[in-house]
């Protein structure tokens, strides 16, 4: 089963969910606002995704927490991702022990549509 992690109000998450629906691909949606992912999940994603691609340094949460002022290294970014789900770039899609970040229609067609 394909799992899509994000928040329903995010435009990129909406595009991904619309793509899956239009292509009759069944997915499980996990809302970051309702379900927290822990360090184990973060580390599993880091096997497939670089921390800088996973860590959202442009969002409201990043600015509100004033993380730019801390000049975070990779370990600190991982630590923050473990405790604050709103710092993830979205959506994160899990499928067949792989993980993808963001919405790219060509990549989605290649990996998720038969």
C-alpha positions as CSV (number, residue, x, y, z in Angstrom):
1,X,0.0,0.0,0.0
2,X,1.2,3.5,-0.9
3,X,1.3,5.9,2.1
4,X,1.1,9.6,1.6
5,X,2.2,11.8,4.5
6,X,1.3,15.5,4.6
7,X,-1.4,18.0,5.5
8,X,-4.7,18.3,3.6
9,X,-4.4,22.0,3.2
10,X,-0.9,21.9,1.4
11,X,-1.2,22.6,-2.3
12,X,1.5,20.0,-3.2
13,X,-0.2,17.4,-1.1
14,X,-3.5,18.1,-2.9
15,X,-1.8,17.7,-6.3
16,X,-0.4,14.3,-5.2
17,X,-3.7,13.1,-3.8
18,X,-5.5,14.3,-6.9
19,X,-3.0,12.4,-9.1
20,X,-3.5,9.2,-7.2
21,X,-7.3,9.5,-7.3
22,X,-7.3,10.3,-11.1
23,X,-5.1,7.3,-11.7
24,X,-7.2,4.9,-9.5
25,X,-4.3,4.3,-7.2
26,X,-5.4,3.5,-3.7
27,X,-3.4,5.3,-1.0
28,X,-3.4,5.7,2.8
29,X,-3.2,9.3,3.8
30,X,-1.4,10.2,7.0
31,X,-2.1,13.7,8.3
32,X,0.9,15.2,10.0
33,X,-1.4,17.3,12.2
34,X,-3.2,14.3,13.5
35,X,-0.5,11.6,13.5
36,X,3.0,12.3,14.6
37,X,5.9,10.3,13.1
38,X,8.9,9.6,15.3
39,X,12.6,9.2,14.9
40,X,12.3,5.6,13.6
41,X,10.3,6.8,10.6
42,X,12.6,9.8,10.0
43,X,15.6,7.5,9.9
44,X,13.8,5.1,7.5
45,X,13.1,8.0,5.2
46,X,16.7,9.2,5.4
47,X,17.8,5.9,3.8
48,X,16.2,7.2,0.6
49,X,16.1,11.0,1.0
50,X,18.8,13.5,1.8
51,X,18.1,15.5,5.0
52,X,18.1,18.8,3.1
53,X,15.5,17.5,0.7
54,X,13.3,16.3,3.7
55,X,13.8,19.4,5.9
56,X,11.6,22.3,5.0
57,X,13.5,25.5,5.7
58,X,11.0,27.8,3.9
59,X,7.9,27.1,5.9
60,X,6.0,29.0,8.6
61,X,7.1,26.5,11.3
62,X,10.8,27.0,10.4
63,X,10.4,30.8,10.6
64,X,8.3,30.7,13.8
65,X,10.8,28.5,15.6
66,X,13.6,30.9,14.4
67,X,15.7,27.9,13.3
68,X,17.6,30.0,10.7
69,X,19.3,31.7,13.5
70,X,20.6,28.4,14.8
71,X,22.5,27.4,11.6
72,X,21.5,23.8,12.0
73,X,23.8,21.0,10.9
74,X,22.4,17.7,9.5
75,X,22.2,16.1,13.0
76,X,20.3,19.0,14.4
77,X,17.9,19.0,11.4
78,X,17.2,15.3,12.1
79,X,16.6,16.0,15.7
80,X,14.1,18.7,14.8
81,X,12.4,16.5,12.3
82,X,11.9,13.8,15.0
83,X,10.0,16.2,17.2
84,X,8.2,18.6,14.8
85,X,6.3,17.1,11.9
86,X,5.5,20.5,10.3
87,X,9.2,20.8,9.3
88,X,8.9,18.1,6.6
89,X,8.7,19.0,3.0
90,X,5.5,17.6,1.7
91,X,4.1,15.2,0.6
92,X,6.3,12.2,1.6
93,X,5.2,9.1,-0.3
94,X,6.2,5.6,0.9
95,X,6.0,2.7,-1.5
96,X,7.9,-0.6,-1.7
97,X,10.4,0.3,0.9
98,X,11.2,3.6,-0.9
99,X,10.3,7.2,-0.1
100,X,9.7,10.2,-2.3
101,X,9.4,13.9,-1.4
102,X,7.2,16.4,-3.2
103,X,5.1,16.0,-6.3
104,X,6.6,15.3,-9.7
105,X,4.1,13.9,-12.1
106,X,6.7,12.1,-14.3
107,X,8.2,10.4,-11.2
108,X,4.8,9.5,-9.9
109,X,3.7,8.0,-13.3
110,X,6.9,6.0,-13.5
111,X,6.7,4.6,-10.0
112,X,3.0,4.4,-9.1
113,X,0.9,3.9,-12.3
114,X,0.8,0.5,-14.0
